[in-house]
């Protein structure tokens, strides 16, 4: 793949890749690093099957971010959470309340990724597992644990609900 092709793909897909990672990390700098890493890997080690490059880029970036979070064991505490204004409007996640953003920042990255992919983005379990590069059973486990952790963190707030289905 030529560098000119990479530049075109970057212009078309960088914001979406950045948004996917930002929702996972809630950190603009980490999202930028992961986005950059995905495009570097596209240039240096392109996929064998290039039929769906945008999905491949998101997967590489998300996996890179998860690996980085695991390696550095970075879980922001509630008091350290800060809201970041981003230049591109489609990158920031304006649909989440401040309380929910803060709670999401306190749960494990794997759990947060599963919850956001399935509950926020409406992905099927299969699509979310593919995006995150995990087996569907791990996705279901992470989703369950993430939902439970959020429920515990949000107890008493309007977001937690009363635990009963209506």
C-alpha beads as a LAMMPS data file, in Angstrom:
LAMMPS data file: protein, C-alpha beads

166 atoms
165 bonds

1 atom types
1 bond types

-500.0 500.0 xlo xhi
-500.0 500.0 ylo yhi
-500.0 500.0 zlo zhi

Masses

1 110.0

Atoms # bond

1 1 1 0.000 0.000 0.000
2 1 1 1.347 3.389 -0.970
3 1 1 1.731 6.303 1.401
4 1 1 -0.723 8.370 -0.683
5 1 1 -3.347 5.668 -0.133
6 1 1 -2.658 5.770 3.601
7 1 1 -3.119 9.543 3.632
8 1 1 -6.499 9.238 1.919
9 1 1 -7.581 6.530 4.362
10 1 1 -6.381 8.683 7.255
11 1 1 -8.438 11.649 6.068
12 1 1 -11.522 9.461 5.704
13 1 1 -11.290 7.269 8.814
14 1 1 -9.049 8.826 11.473
15 1 1 -11.917 10.565 13.277
16 1 1 -13.957 7.348 13.543
17 1 1 -10.948 5.362 14.777
18 1 1 -10.142 8.096 17.297
19 1 1 -13.767 8.131 18.502
20 1 1 -13.821 4.364 19.039
21 1 1 -10.675 4.506 21.163
22 1 1 -11.732 7.661 23.005
23 1 1 -14.933 5.975 24.171
24 1 1 -12.804 3.173 25.568
25 1 1 -10.086 5.229 27.223
26 1 1 -11.821 8.563 27.886
27 1 1 -8.386 10.050 27.176
28 1 1 -7.768 12.120 24.030
29 1 1 -3.990 11.599 24.101
30 1 1 -4.332 7.815 24.383
31 1 1 -6.858 7.854 21.550
32 1 1 -4.468 9.852 19.376
33 1 1 -1.624 7.433 20.137
34 1 1 -3.750 4.402 19.290
35 1 1 -5.049 6.013 16.097
36 1 1 -1.529 6.831 15.001
37 1 1 -0.363 3.299 15.809
38 1 1 -3.159 1.798 13.703
39 1 1 -2.140 3.823 10.654
40 1 1 1.558 3.086 11.177
41 1 1 0.726 -0.625 11.261
42 1 1 -1.347 -0.208 8.109
43 1 1 1.725 1.215 6.404
44 1 1 4.258 -1.251 7.825
45 1 1 2.174 -4.426 8.201
46 1 1 -1.021 -4.166 6.153
47 1 1 -3.760 -6.783 6.634
48 1 1 -3.855 -9.804 4.347
49 1 1 -7.501 -9.164 3.584
50 1 1 -8.017 -5.514 2.709
51 1 1 -11.761 -5.690 2.067
52 1 1 -12.692 -3.828 5.262
53 1 1 -9.826 -1.517 6.163
54 1 1 -11.900 0.791 8.439
55 1 1 -12.908 -2.127 10.694
56 1 1 -9.322 -3.405 10.714
57 1 1 -8.044 0.048 11.732
58 1 1 -10.543 0.300 14.600
59 1 1 -9.668 -3.164 15.827
60 1 1 -5.926 -2.477 15.766
61 1 1 -6.393 0.857 17.555
62 1 1 -8.739 -0.562 20.203
63 1 1 -6.424 -3.519 20.843
64 1 1 -3.446 -1.184 21.114
65 1 1 -5.326 0.983 23.631
66 1 1 -6.387 -2.024 25.702
67 1 1 -2.826 -3.356 25.724
68 1 1 -1.530 0.054 26.783
69 1 1 -4.097 0.308 29.576
70 1 1 -3.223 -3.159 30.820
71 1 1 0.493 -2.505 30.627
72 1 1 0.391 0.802 32.451
73 1 1 -2.530 -0.185 34.687
74 1 1 -3.988 3.274 34.240
75 1 1 -7.392 3.583 35.844
76 1 1 -8.297 7.179 36.570
77 1 1 -9.744 7.924 39.949
78 1 1 -12.922 9.955 40.129
79 1 1 -11.136 13.059 41.396
80 1 1 -8.645 12.953 38.527
81 1 1 -11.245 12.682 35.785
82 1 1 -11.330 15.700 33.544
83 1 1 -13.542 16.578 30.643
84 1 1 -11.639 17.234 27.462
85 1 1 -12.819 19.450 24.637
86 1 1 -11.895 17.986 21.280
87 1 1 -11.495 19.763 17.957
88 1 1 -13.610 17.323 15.946
89 1 1 -17.270 17.252 17.014
90 1 1 -17.845 13.624 16.007
91 1 1 -14.978 12.448 18.205
92 1 1 -16.261 13.623 21.568
93 1 1 -18.934 11.594 23.231
94 1 1 -21.630 14.091 24.131
95 1 1 -24.346 11.506 24.741
96 1 1 -22.987 10.395 28.100
97 1 1 -23.749 12.288 31.293
98 1 1 -20.899 13.506 33.457
99 1 1 -21.794 10.972 36.169
100 1 1 -21.735 8.125 33.678
101 1 1 -18.419 9.275 32.162
102 1 1 -16.891 9.405 35.627
103 1 1 -18.219 5.932 36.487
104 1 1 -17.003 4.509 33.182
105 1 1 -13.537 5.899 33.846
106 1 1 -13.380 3.852 37.068
107 1 1 -14.147 0.397 35.646
108 1 1 -11.704 -1.936 33.916
109 1 1 -10.911 -1.146 30.291
110 1 1 -12.181 -4.518 29.040
111 1 1 -15.477 -4.042 30.867
112 1 1 -15.830 -0.447 29.682
113 1 1 -15.171 -1.438 26.073
114 1 1 -17.820 -4.168 26.192
115 1 1 -20.435 -1.925 27.806
116 1 1 -19.860 0.925 25.372
117 1 1 -19.800 -1.285 22.300
118 1 1 -23.001 -3.156 23.154
119 1 1 -25.043 -0.759 25.280
120 1 1 -24.043 2.602 23.861
121 1 1 -23.184 1.801 20.256
122 1 1 -25.834 -0.914 19.889
123 1 1 -23.448 -3.469 18.418
124 1 1 -24.390 -7.119 18.370
125 1 1 -22.375 -9.402 20.607
126 1 1 -20.677 -10.889 17.557
127 1 1 -19.715 -7.507 16.098
128 1 1 -18.506 -6.201 19.461
129 1 1 -16.423 -9.344 20.054
130 1 1 -14.901 -8.973 16.581
131 1 1 -14.112 -5.298 17.142
132 1 1 -12.479 -5.981 20.494
133 1 1 -10.718 -9.122 19.275
134 1 1 -12.154 -11.385 21.967
135 1 1 -14.228 -14.550 22.064
136 1 1 -17.949 -13.917 22.396
137 1 1 -17.999 -15.589 25.833
138 1 1 -15.351 -13.172 27.120
139 1 1 -17.366 -10.287 25.738
140 1 1 -20.474 -11.496 27.566
141 1 1 -18.509 -11.881 30.804
142 1 1 -16.950 -8.426 30.460
143 1 1 -20.358 -6.946 29.660
144 1 1 -21.950 -8.500 32.725
145 1 1 -19.123 -7.419 35.019
146 1 1 -19.061 -3.940 33.516
147 1 1 -22.795 -3.484 33.994
148 1 1 -22.562 -4.688 37.589
149 1 1 -19.646 -2.374 38.334
150 1 1 -21.489 0.588 36.829
151 1 1 -24.585 -0.247 38.826
152 1 1 -22.549 -0.281 42.048
153 1 1 -20.800 2.983 41.197
154 1 1 -24.047 4.709 40.257
155 1 1 -26.136 3.480 43.209
156 1 1 -28.354 6.240 44.453
157 1 1 -28.205 8.251 41.240
158 1 1 -31.022 8.486 38.736
159 1 1 -28.869 6.553 36.254
160 1 1 -28.864 3.342 38.325
161 1 1 -32.593 2.870 38.233
162 1 1 -34.322 0.637 40.739
163 1 1 -33.137 -2.682 39.334
164 1 1 -36.581 -3.770 38.138
165 1 1 -37.660 -4.130 34.560
166 1 1 -40.889 -2.416 33.699

Bonds

1 1 1 2
2 1 2 3
3 1 3 4
4 1 4 5
5 1 5 6
6 1 6 7
7 1 7 8
8 1 8 9
9 1 9 10
10 1 10 11
11 1 11 12
12 1 12 13
13 1 13 14
14 1 14 15
15 1 15 16
16 1 16 17
17 1 17 18
18 1 18 19
19 1 19 20
20 1 20 21
21 1 21 22
22 1 22 23
23 1 23 24
24 1 24 25
25 1 25 26
26 1 26 27
27 1 27 28
28 1 28 29
29 1 29 30
30 1 30 31
31 1 31 32
32 1 32 33
33 1 33 34
34 1 34 35
35 1 35 36
36 1 36 37
37 1 37 38
38 1 38 39
39 1 39 40
40 1 40 41
41 1 41 42
42 1 42 43
43 1 43 44
44 1 44 45
45 1 45 46
46 1 46 47
47 1 47 48
48 1 48 49
49 1 49 50
50 1 50 51
51 1 51 52
52 1 52 53
53 1 53 54
54 1 54 55
55 1 55 56
56 1 56 57
57 1 57 58
58 1 58 59
59 1 59 60
60 1 60 61
61 1 61 62
62 1 62 63
63 1 63 64
64 1 64 65
65 1 65 66
66 1 66 67
67 1 67 68
68 1 68 69
69 1 69 70
70 1 70 71
71 1 71 72
72 1 72 73
73 1 73 74
74 1 74 75
75 1 75 76
76 1 76 77
77 1 77 78
78 1 78 79
79 1 79 80
80 1 80 81
81 1 81 82
82 1 82 83
83 1 83 84
84 1 84 85
85 1 85 86
86 1 86 87
87 1 87 88
88 1 88 89
89 1 89 90
90 1 90 91
91 1 91 92
92 1 92 93
93 1 93 94
94 1 94 95
95 1 95 96
96 1 96 97
97 1 97 98
98 1 98 99
99 1 99 100
100 1 100 101
101 1 101 102
102 1 102 103
103 1 103 104
104 1 104 105
105 1 105 106
106 1 106 107
107 1 107 108
108 1 108 109
109 1 109 110
110 1 110 111
111 1 111 112
112 1 112 113
113 1 113 114
114 1 114 115
115 1 115 116
116 1 116 117
117 1 117 118
118 1 118 119
119 1 119 120
120 1 120 121
121 1 121 122
122 1 122 123
123 1 123 124
124 1 124 125
125 1 125 126
126 1 126 127
127 1 127 128
128 1 128 129
129 1 129 130
130 1 130 131
131 1 131 132
132 1 132 133
133 1 133 134
134 1 134 135
135 1 135 136
136 1 136 137
137 1 137 138
138 1 138 139
139 1 139 140
140 1 140 141
141 1 141 142
142 1 142 143
143 1 143 144
144 1 144 145
145 1 145 146
146 1 146 147
147 1 147 148
148 1 148 149
149 1 149 150
150 1 150 151
151 1 151 152
152 1 152 153
153 1 153 154
154 1 154 155
155 1 155 156
156 1 156 157
157 1 157 158
158 1 158 159
159 1 159 160
160 1 160 161
161 1 161 162
162 1 162 163
163 1 163 164
164 1 164 165
165 1 165 166
